[in-house]
């Protein structure tokens, strides 16, 4: 590098300026040349400007045409050499893979024609033929382009030329210009202090504008960033986090305790992952609770007529990958029945559904769930609380639509206006847990429980501009995407 730098300085000393680096140093790679210029410019020895242009380069086939003539021109000469005409079967023997191209262009130019199984010339004896393809390529090799855009387009179609960017540099002398490069010191050493040479040494100035090297470190996944933002929202509203690290549940806690009938479509193999080992889980220790759930399903209880079907304990104990974190909420509410009091709980963790994977669905995803228990709550409390919760996410325009859930009544779907998509988008589901579920646990009649849930993936995709969920979670995730994205702020620009 120092040799090139000295050559640049010597050229500047002789000529005063370098107007075009490519003309002065044609053999030097532009990146190598720029690196040398940057080093000299950092010492204020030179100043330079970068000039960007475009030019066409010839590939190997085009360079062969420049040297030996175009395929069609060579074929014409071969036909002219054959007094009785050139057999078509002999073309490939000397033209190789270019035989068909040569014939096609020679026919198109009106140079040759067919006579049975032979190629013959269609030119007059005194006619002169101009190899325009070779001449055009020679012009491109010299200037980098053609004035005739039609000819240029034709050569691009034939894939004989490629467009490339060319960088050249103009260089002038700097304030510290010299023909020699001084080696500036970067640090004061103990030897300099001992000898006193530091007082005469020249030091390289500090560059306070330089960027530091980004340290190699781990990075939080965007889902974890949004998850943490949700956690802080819940904590700010007085919620406690439920333990959610048990992915395998019994059908009892995942379905039956939530008053989901055993014939419900959600319990089919097409929707739920069932385990082969272990096949069955243990029944709840509270026999009275077990009987209450059975009674609520079969014959009705707690003001309900039930589903009126024979409830099977073995079906209830089949093991599943939990389909929702509400199974955790059911266990926590059962514990709450021992000492009923106003309680706020939440969980954020993975759930599993036997669904076909596409741009918006995965077989596993994250559910954000909140549970609010208190006395004499109403549907108005649910709507008001939902508005308060989502306002902390930056969602201030919500709509609520009645829906059906087996374990909540009434139930509401939650919609928000998405300005980017210009439409209402469903962002969650909510409802008031049914008496058949709560009173079977032993909770008081006047204690109501509000519940709501939403996916973690949807707000994350909106926040980070991801259109395909498989780019957010799974083996297709770009690690640069994970490393470069900032922390989440749900109250800014999510809707």
N, C-alpha and C positions, 0 to 999 in steps of 0.2 A: 504493500500500500504506500509506503514512504517513497518508493521509486516513482510511482505514478504522481504523487503529490509534487515531488520535485520537478517532474516533467511539465506539469501544469504551470508551476511557478516560472520555470524557464521560458515556456511559450509565452506567458503573459509578459515577462520581462522583455522579450524580443519584439512582440507584436502589440503590446499595450492592452489588447482585448482578445477574447475568443468569441467570435460571433456565433459559430455553429460547432458544437462539440463533435457531432457526427461526421462533419467534413474534416475536422482537424485530427480527430482520433477515431477513425472508422472501425478499427479493430477492437476497441474497448467496449465491453458490455455496459449499457447505460446505468444499470444498478451499481456496478463497481465504480463507475465514474462519479456517480452522485455521492456514493459513500466517501470518496476521496474529497469531493467538494465540501461535504458537510464537515469533515475534519478540519479543512483549511478555514472554512467560514467561522467555525467555533473559536478560532484564534484571531479572527478579524483580518486575516491575510488576504481574503478574496470576498467578493460578493457575486452571487449568481442568480439567474432566473431560469425557471423550468418552462419549456415550450412543449406542448402536447399536440400531436397531429396524427392523422391516420394514413396508412399506405397499404397497398396490396402486395403480398409476397407470393412468389411462385413455389408450388410444391415440386416434388421430384419429377412427376410426369411433365409438368410445364417446363422445367429446366431441360428435360430431354428433348422436348419439342423445339426449344430455342436452339439447341445444339444440332439437331438432326432433321428438323422440319416436322410439320404436323403429321398425324396419322393418315389423314386423307391425301396429303400432298405426296407422302411416300408411296401410298397405294397407287396413286395416279402414275407416278414415275415407273412403278413396276408394270402397270398395264401397258404403258407406252413402250417399254422394253420388250414386251411379248408381242411379236408381230401378228400372231394369230389369235391374240386375246389370252387373258389369264383365267385359268380354271378357278371357279369359286372355291372348290375343295382345297386349293393350294394357298388360299389367303392366310389362313391361321398358321400355316407352317412358317411364315416369315413375319407376320404381324402379331402373332401371339394373341393375348387377351384383348388387344385393341382392334382386332379384325372387324368386328361388327360396327364399332364406332367409325372406323375408317370408311367402310362401305356406305354407311348411312349418310355421312357428311359429304362424301364424294358424289353420291347420288343427288343429295340436296343441292349441291353447288352446280350440278349439270355437267360434271366432268366425265363421268362414266355411265354406262348402261349395261343391261344384260343382253346377251345373245346366246340363248340356250343355257348351257351350263358354264358359260364364260363371261368374263367382264371385259368390255371393250370401251375404248375412248369415244366420247361424243364431241370432241374438240376438233376444230379445223386444224390443218397442218401448220398454218402460220400463227395459230393462236398462242398467246403467252399467258401463263397462269401465275397469279400472285398468291403466295402463301400468307394470307392475311392473318391467320391464327398465330403463326410464328412471329410475324411482325408486331402484332398487338402485344404479345407476351414480352418481346424485346423492349417495347416502349414502357411497359409496366415495370420491367426489371430496372429500367433506367430512371423513371420518374415516380414510380409507385402508384400510378393511376392512368386512366384513359379519359380523354375529352369526350369521346363518344360513349354515352351511358348505356346505349343499347348493346354495343359490343362488350362493355364491361359486365353487364347482366348475363350475357350469353356465356362468358368465360366463368362466371360464378356458378351458373347452372351446371357447367361441365366439371365443376370442382377442381379447376386448374389453379385457382388463386384463392387466398384467404385474406380477410381484412384484419389488420393488427394495428395497435396503437404504438406510436413511436415517440420517445421522449428525447429531446435534445436540450442542451444547456448553453446559455450565453454567460460568459464569465468576465468580470472586471476586477481591477485591483482594489483591495481593501485598505483600511487605514493603517494596518500593521503589515503591509506587504513587504516581503523580503524574498531573496532567492534561496535562503536557507530556513529550515524549520527549527526553531528553538524548542528544546525539550523542557517544558515547564514542570516544576515540582508540584506534587499534589498533596503531600503531607510533610509536616515537620517531624523529623526522626530524632532519636536520642543522639545519634552520631553528629547531626547538624548542630545541635545545641552544644555538644562537647567541643566541637572544632570551631564553632562560631560561623560556619559557612552559611547558616540560615539567613544572616543579615545581608548577604550578597545574592542569595538565590532568588529566582523569579518564580512566583507561584501561579498556578492556574486559578482563575477567578471561580468563585462558587456560582453554579447555575441554579438559582432559586426557582426557575420555571420548569425544570426537568421533572418528568413524571417518575415516581418511584416504581420499583418492580413490584407487581402485585404478588403478595405472598401466596404460596400454595396452601390452601386450607379447605376444609369441608364447607358445604353450603346447605342451608335448610331447603327442603323441597317446597315449591309453592303451596302445596296442600298443607304442609305443616305451618307455613306462614299465616295462611288464612285461618287454619285451625286455632292458632294461638290468638289471633284477633277475636275469634268467636269466644274463646275461653275468657278473655279479658272483659268482653261485653257481659257475659254471664256473671262473672265475679263482681262487676260494678253494680249489678242488679241484685246482689245478695244471694246468689246461687252457690251451691256446693257441688263438687264433681263426683259423680258416681263411679265405682270401680267397673271398668268395661273390658277387662283383658281376658274374658272367657268367651271364646268364639263358638264352642260347642255347647249346645243347650238341649234339654229334653223338649219334646213336643208339648209337654205340660206347660212349661214356662214360656215357650215361644208362641204357643197358640191357645191351649185350653184355658190357662189362667187369664188370658185376655178376652175370653168369651168368643173365640173363633171356633166355629163348629168343625167337627172332624171330617165333614164332607165338603168343606170350603175349597174352591179351586186353588187357593194359595198353598194348600198342603199337598198338591199333586207333585209327582216326580218331575214334571215339566217346569215347575216353579221353585222347588226346594231341593237342596242337596241333603240327602240322607246318608248317614254313616253306616258302614258295614262292621266296623270295629271301634268302639263297642256298639252293639246293636241297640241295647236298652240302657236307660239311665235309672237311677234310684228314684223312688217315689218320695214326695215331700214327707218330712217327719211328722208334720201336723196332720193327723188323720181327719180331724174335723174339717180342715180346709179342703182336703182332698174330696171329702163327701159333699161339701158345699158346692164345689165346682161341678161335680158330677150331677148334683141335683139341679143346679142352674141350667145345665145343658139339656138334661133329659126331660124333667117334668116342670121346670120353672121354679123360681124362687125370687125373693126380694122384689116383689111386685111385677115379675115377668112370667110369661107362660113357657119360656124356654124354647128350645128348638125341636123338642119332641122326637128324639131319636135315641136308640140304645147307645149310650156313651161307653167306649171301650178303654179300659185302663192301659192295656198293652199298646194301643195306638198312641196314647198320651205319653208313653215313656220311650218312644222311638227317638234316637239321637239325630240331631240336625245341626248343620251350620246355621247359626242364627240368621234369620231373614230381616231382623230389625233390632235395634237396641232397646225397644220397648220391653223385651224380655227382662232386661236389667231393671227397668222402671218397675215392672211387676214385683220383682223380688224386694226392691227397696220399699214399695208401698206396703207389702206384706209385713215387713219389719216395722214400718211406721204404725201399723195397727196395734202393736204392743204399747205404744205411747203416742196416741194421736195428737198432733200439734201442727201449726202452719209450717210448711216445708217447701223449699225451692231446691230442685235438683236438676243436673244436666249431665249429658254424656256426649262424647264425640269419638266414634270409633267405626271399625269396619263391620259391614254386614254382607251377606252373600245371597245372591238370587241366581237361579238356573235360567239365565237369559242369554239370547243370542247377542254376541258382541258386535257393535257397530260404532258409528261416529259419536253417538251420545249415550251408549249403554255398555256397561261392563258386567261381568259375572260377580264382581266384588266392588264395593264402593263404600264411601263413608257417610254415615248418618249423623246429623246434628239433632239432638233431642233435648227438649226441656219439659220439666214436670213441675206444676205449681199446685200445691195442696193447701186448702184453707176452708173455713166454714162459710156456708151460704153463698158461694160464688155463683155467678150467672153467666149467660152467654155474652152479655155486655162486658163483663169483666174479661172474658176471653178475647173479644175483639179489641178492647182498649189495651190490653196487655200486649197483644200481637203488634199493634201500631207502635207502642212504645219500644218493643224489642227491635223491630225492623228499622225504626227511625235511627237507632244507634248504628245500623249498617249503612245509613245513607239512603234508605228507601222510605220516602215520605208519602208516597201515593199508592196506597194498598186498596185492593178490593177483595171481598170475601164471597165465596160461592158455596151453597149447601152441597154436601156430598154424602156418601155412605162409607162408614168404617165399621167393622164388626164390634169393636170395643169402645167406640165413642159415639155419643148421641146427646146433643146435636154435633155434627161434624162440618168443618169448613175447609175448602181449598183456599189458599192465599195467593193472590196475583199482584204483580207489580208492573208498572209501566216502564218498559225498557226503551229509552230514548234512541239508542243506537239501532235497534231493530224496528222501532216505531210500532210496537204492539205490546199487548199485555202478556206477561210471561208468568207461568205458575212457578212459585218459589217455595211452596211448602204446603203442609197439610196439618190440620189441627182439630181439636174437639174436646169434649168433656167426657171423661171416662164413665162408662155405664155403671149403674148400681149393681148389676149382676156380677161385675168384676170386683168392685170396691167392697160391697157388703159381704161378699163371700170371704174376703180376707179378714173381716172383722172391723173394718173402719166404720165410724158412726154414720148414720143416715144423712146428717146435715153437713158432712164433710164432702166437699167437691174437689175434684182434681182436674186441672186443665193440662192438656198435653199438646205438644206440637213438634213437628220434625221437618227437616229439609236436608237435601244432600249437601255435602261439602264441595263436591266437584263442580256443580253448576256455578255458584258464585266465584269459584276460583277461575273457571274458564272465562267468565265474563271479565273478571278483574285483569287477567293477564292476556286476553285476546286470543284464547285457544279455541279453535273450531272443532277439533277432533279429540275426544276424550283419551284416545289411545296415544296421543302425543303428550298427555299429562301424566298418565299412569300406565306402567308396563314397560316392555322391552324396547319400545320405539321412542322412549323419551330421550331428547337431546340433552346431554350433560351440560353443554354451554347454556342452554335455556335455564336450567336449574341454578347454575352458578351466577348468571348475570342479572336475574330479575330482582327487583328491590323488595323490601318488606311490604306487607299488605297494609293498606289503610282502607277499610270497608266504607268509611264515611266520605270517601272522595272518589267520584267518577265511576262507581260500580254500576249505577243505573242512570 
